Amino acid sequence: MTPKGTPPAGTPAGAGPSGVSRTPMKVGGGRFQAVIPFLMFGLIGLGLVVILANYIIQDRFGAPSNWYLLGGLGLILAGIVAATQYE
């Protein structure tokens, strides 16, 4: 910086005192950003269906099992992880 606080000639716009550019860069994005909400809600919904079916439809699954509960919770967790990828 010069004594008046103006950048020296030849310094790029947005550069800080060290001459390094401080302008924000767009990172990520892409064409799959529109798919993430559908994936998130789909995984959460499927997890809920598995958990509810474990307790409601006992003819097909038999007695309620902890494995179906863990599988449903895993699907819900995958939906939450997908939600963290949305920008």
Residue pairs with C-beta under 8 A, 6 or more apart in sequence:
1 7
1 8
1 17
2 8
7 15
11 19
12 19
12 21
13 23
14 21
14 22
14 23
15 21
15 22
16 22
28 87
29 87
33 86
33 87
36 82
36 83
36 85
36 86
37 86
39 79
39 82
40 79
40 80
40 82
40 83
40 86
41 79
42 79
43 75
43 76
43 78
43 79
43 82
44 75
44 76
44 79
44 80
46 75
47 71
47 72
47 73
47 74
47 75
47 76
47 77
47 78
47 79
48 72
48 76
49 72
50 68
50 71
50 72
50 75
51 68
51 69
51 72
51 73
53 60
53 61
53 68
54 61
54 64
54 65
54 68
54 69
54 72
55 64
58 64
61 68
